[in-house]
Amino acid sequence: MDGTAVSWADLLQRWALVEADLHSEYGVDVDQPGLLLTRTWRWLRVRILGLLSADTRTARSLTPEDRHHRR
């Protein structure tokens, strides 16, 4: 990301990407029964924010102008 502020609303609008990235980056399947009941909000927040500093679908969707520079 380029330092632009990202809101939780921005992330929730891209939840399908966040969910896929959580699985591919961390092996976290948010559909696993009981998983999120055994984890803290901080645990999830750290991982979601981590998606913004990696080359993920979520990060790329929030910086579409960068796509042209990466090709």
N, CA, C, O and CB atoms as a CASP TS submission, in Angstrom:
PFRMAT TS
TARGET T0000
AUTHOR 0000-0000-0000
METHOD Language model
MODEL 1
PARENT N/A
ATOM      1  N   MET     1       0.851  -1.179   0.000  1.00  0.00           N
ATOM      2  CA  MET     1       0.000   0.000   0.000  1.00  0.00           C
ATOM      3  C   MET     1       0.894   1.239   0.000  1.00  0.00           C
ATOM      4  O   MET     1       2.079   1.171   0.327  1.00  0.00           O
ATOM      5  CB  MET     1      -0.967   0.000   1.229  1.00  0.00           C
ATOM      6  N   ASP     2       0.318   2.331  -0.361  1.00  0.00           N
ATOM      7  CA  ASP     2       1.095   3.552  -0.541  1.00  0.00           C
ATOM      8  C   ASP     2       0.951   4.532   0.618  1.00  0.00           C
ATOM      9  O   ASP     2       1.304   5.701   0.467  1.00  0.00           O
ATOM     10  CB  ASP     2       0.687   4.226  -1.816  1.00  0.00           C
ATOM     11  N   GLY     3       0.452   4.103   1.751  1.00  0.00           N
ATOM     12  CA  GLY     3       0.259   4.987   2.884  1.00  0.00           C
ATOM     13  C   GLY     3      -1.116   5.631   2.925  1.00  0.00           C
ATOM     14  O   GLY     3      -1.422   6.365   3.864  1.00  0.00           O
ATOM     15  N   THR     4      -1.937   5.376   1.939  1.00  0.00           N
ATOM     16  CA  THR     4      -3.299   5.888   1.919  1.00  0.00           C
ATOM     17  C   THR     4      -4.106   5.185   3.000  1.00  0.00           C
ATOM     18  O   THR     4      -3.999   3.971   3.178  1.00  0.00           O
ATOM     19  CB  THR     4      -3.950   5.692   0.525  1.00  0.00           C
ATOM     20  N   ALA     5      -4.910   5.952   3.714  1.00  0.00           N
ATOM     21  CA  ALA     5      -5.730   5.365   4.771  1.00  0.00           C
ATOM     22  C   ALA     5      -6.767   4.415   4.173  1.00  0.00           C
ATOM     23  O   ALA     5      -7.415   4.717   3.171  1.00  0.00           O
ATOM     24  CB  ALA     5      -6.425   6.469   5.596  1.00  0.00           C
ATOM     25  N   VAL     6      -6.899   3.282   4.809  1.00  0.00           N
ATOM     26  CA  VAL     6      -7.893   2.283   4.409  1.00  0.00           C
ATOM     27  C   VAL     6      -8.853   2.119   5.576  1.00  0.00           C
ATOM     28  O   VAL     6      -8.424   1.903   6.709  1.00  0.00           O
ATOM     29  CB  VAL     6      -7.221   0.906   4.014  1.00  0.00           C
ATOM     30  N   SER     7     -10.132   2.219   5.308  1.00  0.00           N
ATOM     31  CA  SER     7     -11.122   2.077   6.375  1.00  0.00           C
ATOM     32  C   SER     7     -11.574   0.622   6.482  1.00  0.00           C
ATOM     33  O   SER     7     -11.387  -0.180   5.567  1.00  0.00           O
ATOM     34  CB  SER     7     -12.337   3.002   6.121  1.00  0.00           C
ATOM     35  N   TRP     8     -12.166   0.314   7.617  1.00  0.00           N
ATOM     36  CA  TRP     8     -12.733  -1.028   7.774  1.00  0.00           C
ATOM     37  C   TRP     8     -13.873  -1.227   6.782  1.00  0.00           C
ATOM     38  O   TRP     8     -14.111  -2.348   6.332  1.00  0.00           O
ATOM     39  CB  TRP     8     -13.231  -1.251   9.226  1.00  0.00           C
ATOM     40  N   ALA     9     -14.577  -0.158   6.440  1.00  0.00           N
ATOM     41  CA  ALA     9     -15.635  -0.268   5.428  1.00  0.00           C
ATOM     42  C   ALA     9     -15.035  -0.689   4.086  1.00  0.00           C
ATOM     43  O   ALA     9     -15.618  -1.506   3.373  1.00  0.00           O
ATOM     44  CB  ALA     9     -16.399   1.078   5.281  1.00  0.00           C
ATOM     45  N   ASP    10     -13.863  -0.130   3.740  1.00  0.00           N
ATOM     46  CA  ASP    10     -13.175  -0.534   2.507  1.00  0.00           C
ATOM     47  C   ASP    10     -12.875  -2.030   2.525  1.00  0.00           C
ATOM     48  O   ASP    10     -13.064  -2.722   1.525  1.00  0.00           O
ATOM     49  CB  ASP    10     -11.867   0.267   2.326  1.00  0.00           C
ATOM     50  N   LEU    11     -12.411  -2.515   3.662  1.00  0.00           N
ATOM     51  CA  LEU    11     -12.065  -3.932   3.785  1.00  0.00           C
ATOM     52  C   LEU    11     -13.309  -4.814   3.750  1.00  0.00           C
ATOM     53  O   LEU    11     -13.308  -5.866   3.110  1.00  0.00           O
ATOM     54  CB  LEU    11     -11.288  -4.178   5.078  1.00  0.00           C
ATOM     55  N   LEU    12     -14.359  -4.392   4.429  1.00  0.00           N
ATOM     56  CA  LEU    12     -15.581  -5.198   4.447  1.00  0.00           C
ATOM     57  C   LEU    12     -16.227  -5.272   3.068  1.00  0.00           C
ATOM     58  O   LEU    12     -16.843  -6.281   2.722  1.00  0.00           O
ATOM     59  CB  LEU    12     -16.573  -4.627   5.453  1.00  0.00           C
ATOM     60  N   GLN    13     -16.089  -4.205   2.279  1.00  0.00           N
ATOM     61  CA  GLN    13     -16.614  -4.234   0.908  1.00  0.00           C
ATOM     62  C   GLN    13     -15.864  -5.249   0.056  1.00  0.00           C
ATOM     63  O   GLN    13     -16.376  -5.706  -0.966  1.00  0.00           O
ATOM     64  CB  GLN    13     -16.522  -2.842   0.267  1.00  0.00           C
ATOM     65  N   ARG    14     -14.663  -5.598   0.472  1.00  0.00           N
ATOM     66  CA  ARG    14     -13.827  -6.558  -0.260  1.00  0.00           C
ATOM     67  C   ARG    14     -13.671  -7.859   0.524  1.00  0.00           C
ATOM     68  O   ARG    14     -12.656  -8.544   0.399  1.00  0.00           O
ATOM     69  CB  ARG    14     -12.443  -5.951  -0.554  1.00  0.00           C
ATOM     70  N   TRP    15     -14.668  -8.194   1.323  1.00  0.00           N
ATOM     71  CA  TRP    15     -14.539  -9.335   2.232  1.00  0.00           C
ATOM     72  C   TRP    15     -14.177 -10.636   1.520  1.00  0.00           C
ATOM     73  O   TRP    15     -13.404 -11.428   2.059  1.00  0.00           O
ATOM     74  CB  TRP    15     -15.825  -9.525   2.989  1.00  0.00           C
ATOM     75  N   ALA    16     -14.705 -10.874   0.341  1.00  0.00           N
ATOM     76  CA  ALA    16     -14.364 -12.110  -0.383  1.00  0.00           C
ATOM     77  C   ALA    16     -12.862 -12.171  -0.659  1.00  0.00           C
ATOM     78  O   ALA    16     -12.256 -13.240  -0.573  1.00  0.00           O
ATOM     79  CB  ALA    16     -15.156 -12.200  -1.716  1.00  0.00           C
ATOM     80  N   LEU    17     -12.264 -11.029  -0.989  1.00  0.00           N
ATOM     81  CA  LEU    17     -10.815 -10.985  -1.211  1.00  0.00           C
ATOM     82  C   LEU    17     -10.060 -11.177   0.097  1.00  0.00           C
ATOM     83  O   LEU    17      -9.074 -11.912   0.151  1.00  0.00           O
ATOM     84  CB  LEU    17     -10.410  -9.654  -1.863  1.00  0.00           C
ATOM     85  N   VAL    18     -10.527 -10.512   1.153  1.00  0.00           N
ATOM     86  CA  VAL    18      -9.898 -10.647   2.472  1.00  0.00           C
ATOM     87  C   VAL    18      -9.925 -12.107   2.907  1.00  0.00           C
ATOM     88  O   VAL    18      -8.918 -12.650   3.363  1.00  0.00           O
ATOM     89  CB  VAL    18     -10.614  -9.754   3.525  1.00  0.00           C
ATOM     90  N   GLU    19     -11.079 -12.732   2.761  1.00  0.00           N
ATOM     91  CA  GLU    19     -11.234 -14.131   3.164  1.00  0.00           C
ATOM     92  C   GLU    19     -10.296 -15.045   2.373  1.00  0.00           C
ATOM     93  O   GLU    19      -9.646 -15.919   2.947  1.00  0.00           O
ATOM     94  CB  GLU    19     -12.690 -14.580   2.972  1.00  0.00           C
ATOM     95  N   ALA    20     -10.228 -14.841   1.061  1.00  0.00           N
ATOM     96  CA  ALA    20      -9.330 -15.655   0.229  1.00  0.00           C
ATOM     97  C   ALA    20      -7.871 -15.415   0.604  1.00  0.00           C
ATOM     98  O   ALA    20      -7.080 -16.357   0.659  1.00  0.00           O
ATOM     99  CB  ALA    20      -9.547 -15.344  -1.264  1.00  0.00           C
ATOM    100  N   ASP    21      -7.514 -14.159   0.862  1.00  0.00           N
ATOM    101  CA  ASP    21      -6.132 -13.840   1.230  1.00  0.00           C
ATOM    102  C   ASP    21      -5.766 -14.379   2.609  1.00  0.00           C
ATOM    103  O   ASP    21      -4.636 -14.824   2.814  1.00  0.00           O
ATOM    104  CB  ASP    21      -5.917 -12.336   1.195  1.00  0.00           C
ATOM    105  N   LEU    22      -6.689 -14.348   3.546  1.00  0.00           N
ATOM    106  CA  LEU    22      -6.409 -14.931   4.864  1.00  0.00           C
ATOM    107  C   LEU    22      -6.057 -16.404   4.717  1.00  0.00           C
ATOM    108  O   LEU    22      -5.181 -16.921   5.411  1.00  0.00           O
ATOM    109  CB  LEU    22      -7.622 -14.759   5.813  1.00  0.00           C
ATOM    110  N   HIS    23      -6.752 -17.069   3.805  1.00  0.00           N
ATOM    111  CA  HIS    23      -6.484 -18.490   3.593  1.00  0.00           C
ATOM    112  C   HIS    23      -5.146 -18.702   2.894  1.00  0.00           C
ATOM    113  O   HIS    23      -4.351 -19.540   3.320  1.00  0.00           O
ATOM    114  CB  HIS    23      -7.609 -19.127   2.776  1.00  0.00           C
ATOM    115  N   SER    24      -4.891 -17.950   1.824  1.00  0.00           N
ATOM    116  CA  SER    24      -3.650 -18.181   1.070  1.00  0.00           C
ATOM    117  C   SER    24      -2.410 -17.684   1.805  1.00  0.00           C
ATOM    118  O   SER    24      -1.345 -18.289   1.688  1.00  0.00           O
ATOM    119  CB  SER    24      -3.734 -17.506  -0.282  1.00  0.00           C
ATOM    120  N   GLU    25      -2.529 -16.597   2.555  1.00  0.00           N
ATOM    121  CA  GLU    25      -1.359 -16.038   3.249  1.00  0.00           C
ATOM    122  C   GLU    25      -1.080 -16.708   4.585  1.00  0.00           C
ATOM    123  O   GLU    25       0.078 -16.928   4.940  1.00  0.00           O
ATOM    124  CB  GLU    25      -1.550 -14.561   3.468  1.00  0.00           C
ATOM    125  N   TYR    26      -2.139 -17.035   5.333  1.00  0.00           N
ATOM    126  CA  TYR    26      -1.971 -17.527   6.703  1.00  0.00           C
ATOM    127  C   TYR    26      -2.557 -18.908   6.945  1.00  0.00           C
ATOM    128  O   TYR    26      -2.399 -19.464   8.032  1.00  0.00           O
ATOM    129  CB  TYR    26      -2.592 -16.567   7.654  1.00  0.00           C
ATOM    130  N   GLY    27      -3.229 -19.469   5.951  1.00  0.00           N
ATOM    131  CA  GLY    27      -3.874 -20.767   6.142  1.00  0.00           C
ATOM    132  C   GLY    27      -5.101 -20.692   7.030  1.00  0.00           C
ATOM    133  O   GLY    27      -5.527 -21.702   7.590  1.00  0.00           O
ATOM    134  N   VAL    28      -5.673 -19.503   7.162  1.00  0.00           N
ATOM    135  CA  VAL    28      -6.838 -19.284   8.017  1.00  0.00           C
ATOM    136  C   VAL    28      -8.105 -19.446   7.190  1.00  0.00           C
ATOM    137  O   VAL    28      -8.338 -18.687   6.249  1.00  0.00           O
ATOM    138  CB  VAL    28      -6.790 -17.880   8.679  1.00  0.00           C
ATOM    139  N   ASP    29      -8.916 -20.428   7.538  1.00  0.00           N
ATOM    140  CA  ASP    29     -10.211 -20.637   6.895  1.00  0.00           C
ATOM    141  C   ASP    29     -11.270 -20.076   7.828  1.00  0.00           C
ATOM    142  O   ASP    29     -11.623 -20.713   8.821  1.00  0.00           O
ATOM    143  CB  ASP    29     -10.470 -22.162   6.578  1.00  0.00           C
ATOM    144  N   VAL    30     -11.778 -18.892   7.521  1.00  0.00           N
ATOM    145  CA  VAL    30     -12.730 -18.254   8.427  1.00  0.00           C
ATOM    146  C   VAL    30     -14.057 -18.991   8.507  1.00  0.00           C
ATOM    147  O   VAL    30     -14.866 -18.713   9.392  1.00  0.00           O
ATOM    148  CB  VAL    30     -12.972 -16.836   7.996  1.00  0.00           C
ATOM    149  N   ASP    31     -14.294 -19.934   7.588  1.00  0.00           N
ATOM    150  CA  ASP    31     -15.507 -20.751   7.655  1.00  0.00           C
ATOM    151  C   ASP    31     -15.352 -21.959   8.573  1.00  0.00           C
ATOM    152  O   ASP    31     -16.317 -22.684   8.814  1.00  0.00           O
ATOM    153  CB  ASP    31     -15.890 -21.218   6.269  1.00  0.00           C
ATOM    154  N   GLN    32     -14.152 -22.177   9.083  1.00  0.00           N
ATOM    155  CA  GLN    32     -13.933 -23.308   9.987  1.00  0.00           C
ATOM    156  C   GLN    32     -14.771 -23.102  11.247  1.00  0.00           C
ATOM    157  O   GLN    32     -14.620 -22.093  11.936  1.00  0.00           O
ATOM    158  CB  GLN    32     -12.416 -23.460  10.346  1.00  0.00           C
ATOM    159  N   PRO    33     -15.646 -24.047  11.546  1.00  0.00           N
ATOM    160  CA  PRO    33     -16.525 -23.887  12.712  1.00  0.00           C
ATOM    161  C   PRO    33     -15.739 -23.616  13.998  1.00  0.00           C
ATOM    162  O   PRO    33     -14.814 -24.348  14.350  1.00  0.00           O
ATOM    163  CB  PRO    33     -17.384 -25.135  12.891  1.00  0.00           C
ATOM    164  N   GLY    34     -16.131 -22.555  14.679  1.00  0.00           N
ATOM    165  CA  GLY    34     -15.550 -22.223  15.971  1.00  0.00           C
ATOM    166  C   GLY    34     -14.222 -21.492  15.929  1.00  0.00           C
ATOM    167  O   GLY    34     -13.754 -21.022  16.967  1.00  0.00           O
ATOM    168  N   LEU    35     -13.597 -21.379  14.761  1.00  0.00           N
ATOM    169  CA  LEU    35     -12.277 -20.752  14.695  1.00  0.00           C
ATOM    170  C   LEU    35     -12.282 -19.344  15.269  1.00  0.00           C
ATOM    171  O   LEU    35     -11.468 -19.017  16.133  1.00  0.00           O
ATOM    172  CB  LEU    35     -11.788 -20.715  13.262  1.00  0.00           C
ATOM    173  N   LEU    36     -13.190 -18.519  14.794  1.00  0.00           N
ATOM    174  CA  LEU    36     -13.196 -17.131  15.242  1.00  0.00           C
ATOM    175  C   LEU    36     -13.697 -16.975  16.674  1.00  0.00           C
ATOM    176  O   LEU    36     -13.495 -15.931  17.293  1.00  0.00           O
ATOM    177  CB  LEU    36     -14.047 -16.300  14.317  1.00  0.00           C
ATOM    178  N   LEU    37     -14.343 -17.999  17.195  1.00  0.00           N
ATOM    179  CA  LEU    37     -14.765 -17.952  18.597  1.00  0.00           C
ATOM    180  C   LEU    37     -13.590 -18.174  19.538  1.00  0.00           C
ATOM    181  O   LEU    37     -13.632 -17.769  20.700  1.00  0.00           O
ATOM    182  CB  LEU    37     -15.846 -18.996  18.862  1.00  0.00           C
ATOM    183  N   THR    38     -12.536 -18.820  19.031  1.00  0.00           N
ATOM    184  CA  THR    38     -11.376 -19.121  19.877  1.00  0.00           C
ATOM    185  C   THR    38     -10.245 -18.116  19.696  1.00  0.00           C
ATOM    186  O   THR    38      -9.200 -18.244  20.334  1.00  0.00           O
ATOM    187  CB  THR    38     -10.866 -20.516  19.577  1.00  0.00           C
ATOM    188  N   ARG    39     -10.436 -17.132  18.846  1.00  0.00           N
ATOM    189  CA  ARG    39      -9.408 -16.122  18.587  1.00  0.00           C
ATOM    190  C   ARG    39      -9.896 -14.756  19.041  1.00  0.00           C
ATOM    191  O   ARG    39     -11.099 -14.511  19.134  1.00  0.00           O
ATOM    192  CB  ARG    39      -9.032 -16.089  17.089  1.00  0.00           C
ATOM    193  N   THR    40      -8.955 -13.878  19.320  1.00  0.00           N
ATOM    194  CA  THR    40      -9.312 -12.525  19.747  1.00  0.00           C
ATOM    195  C   THR    40      -9.489 -11.618  18.534  1.00  0.00           C
ATOM    196  O   THR    40      -9.050 -11.930  17.427  1.00  0.00           O
ATOM    197  CB  THR    40      -8.236 -11.949  20.695  1.00  0.00           C
ATOM    198  N   TRP    41     -10.140 -10.498  18.777  1.00  0.00           N
ATOM    199  CA  TRP    41     -10.273  -9.491  17.732  1.00  0.00           C
ATOM    200  C   TRP    41      -8.884  -9.039  17.294  1.00  0.00           C
ATOM    201  O   TRP    41      -8.656  -8.831  16.102  1.00  0.00           O
ATOM    202  CB  TRP    41     -11.117  -8.284  18.226  1.00  0.00           C
ATOM    203  N   ARG    42      -7.953  -8.882  18.229  1.00  0.00           N
ATOM    204  CA  ARG    42      -6.594  -8.461  17.898  1.00  0.00           C
ATOM    205  C   ARG    42      -5.939  -9.450  16.935  1.00  0.00           C
ATOM    206  O   ARG    42      -5.279  -9.038  15.981  1.00  0.00           O
ATOM    207  CB  ARG    42      -5.750  -8.325  19.174  1.00  0.00           C
ATOM    208  N   TRP    43      -6.112 -10.733  17.174  1.00  0.00           N
ATOM    209  CA  TRP    43      -5.537 -11.778  16.319  1.00  0.00           C
ATOM    210  C   TRP    43      -6.001 -11.600  14.871  1.00  0.00           C
ATOM    211  O   TRP    43      -5.193 -11.644  13.943  1.00  0.00           O
ATOM    212  CB  TRP    43      -5.928 -13.183  16.838  1.00  0.00           C
ATOM    213  N   LEU    44      -7.303 -11.400  14.688  1.00  0.00           N
ATOM    214  CA  LEU    44      -7.853 -11.227  13.345  1.00  0.00           C
ATOM    215  C   LEU    44      -7.405  -9.903  12.733  1.00  0.00           C
ATOM    216  O   LEU    44      -7.041  -9.851  11.559  1.00  0.00           O
ATOM    217  CB  LEU    44      -9.382 -11.298  13.382  1.00  0.00           C
ATOM    218  N   ARG    45      -7.432  -8.850  13.518  1.00  0.00           N
ATOM    219  CA  ARG    45      -7.047  -7.511  13.045  1.00  0.00           C
ATOM    220  C   ARG    45      -5.608  -7.500  12.532  1.00  0.00           C
ATOM    221  O   ARG    45      -5.336  -6.956  11.462  1.00  0.00           O
ATOM    222  CB  ARG    45      -7.209  -6.475  14.172  1.00  0.00           C
ATOM    223  N   VAL    46      -4.691  -8.094  13.287  1.00  0.00           N
ATOM    224  CA  VAL    46      -3.281  -8.136  12.886  1.00  0.00           C
ATOM    225  C   VAL    46      -3.129  -8.823  11.537  1.00  0.00           C
ATOM    226  O   VAL    46      -2.373  -8.358  10.685  1.00  0.00           O
ATOM    227  CB  VAL    46      -2.436  -8.860  13.948  1.00  0.00           C
ATOM    228  N   ARG    47      -3.833  -9.914  11.341  1.00  0.00           N
ATOM    229  CA  ARG    47      -3.722 -10.645  10.084  1.00  0.00           C
ATOM    230  C   ARG    47      -4.356  -9.893   8.920  1.00  0.00           C
ATOM    231  O   ARG    47      -3.806  -9.868   7.819  1.00  0.00           O
ATOM    232  CB  ARG    47      -4.362 -12.008  10.220  1.00  0.00           C
ATOM    233  N   ILE    48      -5.498  -9.287   9.157  1.00  0.00           N
ATOM    234  CA  ILE    48      -6.133  -8.515   8.086  1.00  0.00           C
ATOM    235  C   ILE    48      -5.255  -7.331   7.702  1.00  0.00           C
ATOM    236  O   ILE    48      -5.065  -7.067   6.515  1.00  0.00           O
ATOM    237  CB  ILE    48      -7.534  -8.025   8.519  1.00  0.00           C
ATOM    238  N   LEU    49      -4.722  -6.622   8.677  1.00  0.00           N
ATOM    239  CA  LEU    49      -3.850  -5.492   8.359  1.00  0.00           C
ATOM    240  C   LEU    49      -2.568  -5.959   7.685  1.00  0.00           C
ATOM    241  O   LEU    49      -2.003  -5.244   6.858  1.00  0.00           O
ATOM    242  CB  LEU    49      -3.518  -4.702   9.626  1.00  0.00           C
ATOM    243  N   GLY    50      -2.110  -7.147   8.031  1.00  0.00           N
ATOM    244  CA  GLY    50      -0.936  -7.715   7.376  1.00  0.00           C
ATOM    245  C   GLY    50      -1.156  -7.942   5.893  1.00  0.00           C
ATOM    246  O   GLY    50      -0.210  -7.895   5.107  1.00  0.00           O
ATOM    247  N   LEU    51      -2.391  -8.185   5.510  1.00  0.00           N
ATOM    248  CA  LEU    51      -2.701  -8.380   4.091  1.00  0.00           C
ATOM    249  C   LEU    51      -2.430  -7.121   3.275  1.00  0.00           C
ATOM    250  O   LEU    51      -2.198  -7.187   2.068  1.00  0.00           O
ATOM    251  CB  LEU    51      -4.157  -8.801   3.923  1.00  0.00           C
ATOM    252  N   LEU    52      -2.464  -5.980   3.945  1.00  0.00           N
ATOM    253  CA  LEU    52      -2.250  -4.717   3.242  1.00  0.00           C
ATOM    254  C   LEU    52      -0.780  -4.468   2.931  1.00  0.00           C
ATOM    255  O   LEU    52      -0.465  -3.684   2.036  1.00  0.00           O
ATOM    256  CB  LEU    52      -2.795  -3.571   4.063  1.00  0.00           C
ATOM    257  N   SER    53       0.125  -5.126   3.657  1.00  0.00           N
ATOM    258  CA  SER    53       1.553  -4.910   3.421  1.00  0.00           C
ATOM    259  C   SER    53       2.181  -6.016   2.581  1.00  0.00           C
ATOM    260  O   SER    53       3.389  -6.008   2.347  1.00  0.00           O
ATOM    261  CB  SER    53       2.283  -4.802   4.740  1.00  0.00           C
ATOM    262  N   ALA    54       1.373  -6.958   2.131  1.00  0.00           N
ATOM    263  CA  ALA    54       1.852  -8.043   1.271  1.00  0.00           C
ATOM    264  C   ALA    54       1.240  -7.873  -0.123  1.00  0.00           C
ATOM    265  O   ALA    54       0.311  -7.088  -0.315  1.00  0.00           O
ATOM    266  CB  ALA    54       1.488  -9.448   1.876  1.00  0.00           C
ATOM    267  N   ASP    55       1.770  -8.611  -1.073  1.00  0.00           N
ATOM    268  CA  ASP    55       1.211  -8.569  -2.430  1.00  0.00           C
ATOM    269  C   ASP    55       0.006  -9.505  -2.477  1.00  0.00           C
ATOM    270  O   ASP    55       0.106 -10.655  -2.905  1.00  0.00           O
ATOM    271  CB  ASP    55       2.286  -8.978  -3.510  1.00  0.00           C
ATOM    272  N   THR    56      -1.132  -8.984  -2.028  1.00  0.00           N
ATOM    273  CA  THR    56      -2.352  -9.783  -1.938  1.00  0.00           C
ATOM    274  C   THR    56      -3.440  -9.187  -2.823  1.00  0.00           C
ATOM    275  O   THR    56      -3.338  -8.051  -3.286  1.00  0.00           O
ATOM    276  CB  THR    56      -2.837  -9.873  -0.479  1.00  0.00           C
ATOM    277  N   ARG    57      -4.476  -9.976  -3.043  1.00  0.00           N
ATOM    278  CA  ARG    57      -5.632  -9.490  -3.804  1.00  0.00           C
ATOM    279  C   ARG    57      -6.231  -8.267  -3.127  1.00  0.00           C
ATOM    280  O   ARG    57      -6.631  -7.309  -3.790  1.00  0.00           O
ATOM    281  CB  ARG    57      -6.700 -10.597  -3.948  1.00  0.00           C
ATOM    282  N   THR    58      -6.288  -8.311  -1.798  1.00  0.00           N
ATOM    283  CA  THR    58      -6.863  -7.199  -1.043  1.00  0.00           C
ATOM    284  C   THR    58      -6.061  -5.925  -1.275  1.00  0.00           C
ATOM    285  O   THR    58      -6.625  -4.884  -1.611  1.00  0.00           O
ATOM    286  CB  THR    58      -6.912  -7.530   0.457  1.00  0.00           C
ATOM    287  N   ALA    59      -4.759  -6.006  -1.098  1.00  0.00           N
ATOM    288  CA  ALA    59      -3.903  -4.825  -1.282  1.00  0.00           C
ATOM    289  C   ALA    59      -3.986  -4.308  -2.713  1.00  0.00           C
ATOM    290  O   ALA    59      -4.073  -3.100  -2.933  1.00  0.00           O
ATOM    291  CB  ALA    59      -2.443  -5.156  -0.929  1.00  0.00           C
ATOM    292  N   ARG    60      -3.961  -5.206  -3.673  1.00  0.00           N
ATOM    293  CA  ARG    60      -4.031  -4.777  -5.079  1.00  0.00           C
ATOM    294  C   ARG    60      -5.365  -4.111  -5.399  1.00  0.00           C
ATOM    295  O   ARG    60      -5.412  -3.172  -6.193  1.00  0.00           O
ATOM    296  CB  ARG    60      -3.816  -5.974  -6.011  1.00  0.00           C
ATOM    297  N   SER    61      -6.447  -4.587  -4.789  1.00  0.00           N
ATOM    298  CA  SER    61      -7.758  -3.990  -5.077  1.00  0.00           C
ATOM    299  C   SER    61      -7.880  -2.585  -4.504  1.00  0.00           C
ATOM    300  O   SER    61      -8.690  -1.785  -4.974  1.00  0.00           O
ATOM    301  CB  SER    61      -8.872  -4.868  -4.518  1.00  0.00           C
ATOM    302  N   LEU    62      -7.079  -2.287  -3.496  1.00  0.00           N
ATOM    303  CA  LEU    62      -7.116  -0.965  -2.873  1.00  0.00           C
ATOM    304  C   LEU    62      -6.144   0.010  -3.522  1.00  0.00           C
ATOM    305  O   LEU    62      -6.173   1.205  -3.228  1.00  0.00           O
ATOM    306  CB  LEU    62      -6.808  -1.080  -1.400  1.00  0.00           C
ATOM    307  N   THR    63      -5.287  -0.489  -4.400  1.00  0.00           N
ATOM    308  CA  THR    63      -4.346   0.366  -5.123  1.00  0.00           C
ATOM    309  C   THR    63      -4.362  -0.009  -6.603  1.00  0.00           C
ATOM    310  O   THR    63      -3.340  -0.430  -7.143  1.00  0.00           O
ATOM    311  CB  THR    63      -2.908   0.235  -4.537  1.00  0.00           C
ATOM    312  N   PRO    64      -5.504   0.139  -7.260  1.00  0.00           N
ATOM    313  CA  PRO    64      -5.620  -0.303  -8.650  1.00  0.00           C
ATOM    314  C   PRO    64      -4.671   0.405  -9.609  1.00  0.00           C
ATOM    315  O   PRO    64      -4.279  -0.177 -10.620  1.00  0.00           O
ATOM    316  CB  PRO    64      -7.019  -0.104  -9.119  1.00  0.00           C
ATOM    317  N   GLU    65      -4.294   1.642  -9.316  1.00  0.00           N
ATOM    318  CA  GLU    65      -3.390   2.355 -10.220  1.00  0.00           C
ATOM    319  C   GLU    65      -2.007   1.718 -10.251  1.00  0.00           C
ATOM    320  O   GLU    65      -1.278   1.889 -11.228  1.00  0.00           O
ATOM    321  CB  GLU    65      -3.277   3.817  -9.806  1.00  0.00           C
ATOM    322  N   ASP    66      -1.629   0.989  -9.205  1.00  0.00           N
ATOM    323  CA  ASP    66      -0.328   0.327  -9.160  1.00  0.00           C
ATOM    324  C   ASP    66      -0.269  -0.886 -10.076  1.00  0.00           C
ATOM    325  O   ASP    66       0.825  -1.323 -10.431  1.00  0.00           O
ATOM    326  CB  ASP    66      -0.007  -0.089  -7.742  1.00  0.00           C
ATOM    327  N   ARG    67      -1.388  -1.434 -10.462  1.00  0.00           N
ATOM    328  CA  ARG    67      -1.400  -2.621 -11.315  1.00  0.00           C
ATOM    329  C   ARG    67      -0.640  -2.383 -12.612  1.00  0.00           C
ATOM    330  O   ARG    67       0.052  -3.272 -13.110  1.00  0.00           O
ATOM    331  CB  ARG    67      -2.834  -3.037 -11.622  1.00  0.00           C
ATOM    332  N   HIS    68      -0.772  -1.194 -13.145  1.00  0.00           N
ATOM    333  CA  HIS    68      -0.131  -0.891 -14.420  1.00  0.00           C
ATOM    334  C   HIS    68       1.386  -0.858 -14.287  1.00  0.00           C
ATOM    335  O   HIS    68       2.098  -1.144 -15.249  1.00  0.00           O
ATOM    336  CB  HIS    68      -0.636   0.439 -14.961  1.00  0.00           C
ATOM    337  N   HIS    69       1.881  -0.516 -13.117  1.00  0.00           N
ATOM    338  CA  HIS    69       3.322  -0.437 -12.892  1.00  0.00           C
ATOM    339  C   HIS    69       3.930  -1.797 -12.611  1.00  0.00           C
ATOM    340  O   HIS    69       5.138  -1.972 -12.775  1.00  0.00           O
ATOM    341  CB  HIS    69       3.620   0.499 -11.746  1.00  0.00           C
ATOM    342  N   ARG    70       3.131  -2.762 -12.194  1.00  0.00           N
ATOM    343  CA  ARG    70       3.640  -4.081 -11.821  1.00  0.00           C
ATOM    344  C   ARG    70       3.766  -5.013 -13.010  1.00  0.00           C
ATOM    345  O   ARG    70       4.475  -6.016 -12.924  1.00  0.00           O
ATOM    346  CB  ARG    70       2.744  -4.705 -10.787  1.00  0.00           C
ATOM    347  N   ARG    71       3.112  -4.718 -14.101  1.00  0.00           N
ATOM    348  CA  ARG    71       3.116  -5.633 -15.254  1.00  0.00           C
ATOM    349  C   ARG    71       4.399  -5.555 -16.022  1.00  0.00           C
ATOM    350  O   ARG    71       4.565  -6.258 -17.019  1.00  0.00           O
ATOM    351  CB  ARG    71       1.964  -5.333 -16.178  1.00  0.00           C
TER
END
